[in-house]
Amino acid sequence: MNSSNTLTASNVISFQTQLTSEEQQCIDDAIQILTGRLQQTGITFNSSTVVKDFLRLELMGVKREEFSIIFMNNQHQMISYETLFKGTIGGCTVHPREVVKRALELNAAAVILAHNHPSGVINPSQADIKITDRLKNALEMVDVRILDHIIVAGNETTSFKDTGLL
């Protein structure tokens, strides 16, 4: 995980009460340790609750739209979590070629797509649905399955799989 993907307390609780610098540092350190352990142990994403909780920690409070991917092996263990694209408060351009390229570099068998809606609107847009279809078609060509696409808006999440969009 590179530094731009590192969880910070300001991402997670920026909207809550004012923290002292010591409290802020303690929370930052704890989140960094937890994220590192998840990646070291190859966490298995075998329930949508685990996925949603993980992605909520990663994307909640991010001020601009970011498109991230959990790359996994055949046992649905995380190989890597990466933010591939960053946009503005209202959108983010996603390039299927770059997603396929990275999946092949990591030898991923499956992925979970994720992005945030800084606006707080939890519903998928037509653009969200369209890019999911484009990515599904591109990744199928190289035998990489999309297991889900999760949107994080504030403290809420929605799943394309759960809503029948995938």
C-alpha positions as CSV (number, residue, x, y, z in Angstrom):
1,M,0.0,0.0,0.0
2,N,1.5,3.3,-1.0
3,S,1.2,6.4,1.1
4,S,-1.6,7.8,-0.9
5,N,-3.7,4.8,0.0
6,T,-2.8,4.8,3.7
7,L,-5.8,5.2,6.1
8,T,-5.7,8.3,8.2
9,A,-7.8,9.2,11.1
10,S,-8.7,12.5,9.4
11,N,-10.2,10.4,6.5
12,V,-12.2,8.4,9.0
13,I,-13.3,10.8,11.6
14,S,-12.8,14.3,10.2
15,F,-16.4,15.1,10.6
16,Q,-16.5,14.2,14.3
17,T,-15.3,16.0,17.5
18,Q,-11.9,17.8,17.6
19,L,-9.1,15.5,18.6
20,T,-5.8,16.3,20.3
21,S,-2.7,15.7,18.2
22,E,-1.9,12.8,20.4
23,E,-5.3,11.2,19.9
24,Q,-5.1,11.8,16.2
25,Q,-1.6,10.2,16.0
26,C,-2.8,7.2,18.1
27,I,-5.7,6.5,15.7
28,D,-3.5,7.0,12.7
29,D,-1.0,4.4,14.0
30,A,-3.7,1.9,14.9
31,I,-5.3,2.1,11.5
32,Q,-1.9,1.8,9.8
33,I,-1.2,-1.4,11.9
34,L,-4.6,-2.9,11.1
35,T,-4.3,-2.2,7.4
36,G,-0.8,-3.7,7.3
37,R,-1.9,-6.8,9.1
38,L,-4.9,-7.3,6.7
39,Q,-2.5,-7.2,3.7
40,Q,0.2,-9.3,5.3
41,T,-2.2,-12.1,6.3
42,G,-4.0,-12.1,3.0
43,I,-7.4,-11.5,4.5
44,T,-10.1,-13.7,2.9
45,F,-13.1,-11.7,1.8
46,N,-15.8,-14.3,2.3
47,S,-18.6,-12.1,3.4
48,S,-20.0,-8.8,2.1
49,T,-19.9,-7.4,5.6
50,V,-16.1,-7.8,5.8
51,V,-15.7,-6.2,2.4
52,K,-18.0,-3.3,3.2
53,D,-16.3,-2.6,6.6
54,F,-12.9,-2.7,5.0
55,L,-13.9,-0.3,2.2
56,R,-15.7,2.0,4.6
57,L,-12.5,2.4,6.6
58,E,-10.5,3.1,3.4
59,L,-12.9,5.5,1.6
60,M,-15.1,7.2,4.2
61,G,-14.4,10.9,4.5
62,V,-12.3,11.1,1.4
63,K,-13.1,14.5,-0.1
64,R,-12.8,13.7,-3.8
65,E,-13.9,10.7,-5.8
66,E,-11.4,7.8,-5.8
67,F,-11.7,4.5,-7.7
68,S,-10.0,1.6,-5.9
69,I,-9.7,-2.1,-6.4
70,I,-9.2,-5.1,-4.1
71,F,-7.1,-7.6,-6.1
72,M,-7.5,-11.2,-5.0
73,N,-6.3,-14.7,-5.6
74,N,-8.5,-17.8,-6.3
75,Q,-9.2,-18.2,-2.6
76,H,-10.5,-14.6,-2.5
77,Q,-7.5,-13.6,-0.3
78,M,-6.3,-10.0,-0.8
79,I,-3.2,-9.6,-2.9
80,S,-3.4,-5.8,-2.9
81,Y,-5.7,-2.9,-2.3
82,E,-5.0,0.0,-4.6
83,T,-6.5,3.4,-5.5
84,L,-5.9,3.4,-9.3
85,F,-7.8,6.6,-10.2
86,K,-8.5,9.9,-8.4
87,G,-11.0,12.5,-9.6
88,T,-12.9,15.5,-8.4
89,I,-15.8,15.9,-6.0
90,G,-18.2,15.0,-8.8
91,G,-16.5,12.2,-10.7
92,C,-13.5,10.1,-11.6
93,T,-12.3,8.8,-15.0
94,V,-11.6,5.1,-15.0
95,H,-9.5,3.4,-17.7
96,P,-10.3,-0.3,-18.2
97,R,-6.9,-0.9,-19.9
98,E,-5.1,0.2,-16.7
99,V,-7.3,-2.0,-14.6
100,V,-6.6,-5.1,-16.8
101,K,-2.9,-4.3,-16.9
102,R,-2.7,-4.1,-13.1
103,A,-4.7,-7.2,-12.6
104,L,-2.3,-9.1,-14.9
105,E,0.7,-7.7,-13.1
106,L,-0.6,-8.9,-9.8
107,N,-1.8,-12.3,-11.2
108,A,-5.2,-11.6,-9.8
109,A,-8.0,-14.1,-10.3
110,A,-10.8,-11.8,-9.0
111,V,-11.4,-8.2,-8.0
112,I,-13.8,-6.1,-6.0
113,L,-14.3,-2.6,-7.4
114,A,-14.9,0.3,-5.1
115,H,-15.3,4.0,-5.2
116,N,-16.7,6.7,-3.0
117,H,-19.3,9.4,-3.5
118,P,-18.2,12.5,-1.6
119,S,-21.7,13.9,-2.2
120,G,-23.1,11.4,0.2
121,V,-25.5,10.0,-2.5
122,I,-25.4,6.2,-2.1
123,N,-27.2,5.3,-5.3
124,P,-25.1,4.2,-8.3
125,S,-25.1,6.6,-11.2
126,Q,-25.6,5.6,-14.9
127,A,-21.8,6.3,-15.3
128,D,-21.1,3.8,-12.4
129,I,-23.2,1.1,-14.1
130,K,-21.6,1.7,-17.5
131,I,-18.0,1.6,-16.2
132,T,-18.8,-1.6,-14.3
133,D,-20.0,-3.2,-17.5
134,R,-17.0,-2.1,-19.4
135,L,-14.6,-3.4,-16.7
136,K,-16.5,-6.7,-16.5
137,N,-16.2,-7.2,-20.3
138,A,-12.5,-6.2,-20.3
139,L,-11.6,-8.4,-17.3
140,E,-13.5,-11.4,-18.6
141,M,-11.2,-11.4,-21.6
142,V,-8.3,-12.3,-19.3
143,D,-10.2,-14.6,-16.9
144,V,-10.5,-12.1,-14.0
145,R,-13.8,-12.1,-12.2
146,I,-15.5,-9.1,-10.7
147,L,-17.1,-10.2,-7.5
148,D,-18.7,-6.9,-6.6
149,H,-18.6,-3.1,-6.9
150,I,-19.1,-1.2,-3.7
151,I,-19.9,2.4,-3.4
152,V,-19.1,4.2,-0.1
153,A,-21.0,7.4,0.7
154,G,-20.3,8.7,4.2
155,N,-20.9,5.8,6.6
156,E,-23.1,3.9,4.1
157,T,-22.3,1.4,1.4
158,T,-24.2,-0.1,-1.5
159,S,-23.3,-3.3,-3.4
160,F,-23.9,-3.9,-7.1
161,K,-24.1,-7.6,-6.3
162,D,-26.7,-7.2,-3.6
163,T,-28.8,-4.8,-5.7
164,G,-28.7,-7.0,-8.8
165,L,-26.6,-4.7,-10.9
166,L,-23.8,-7.3,-11.2
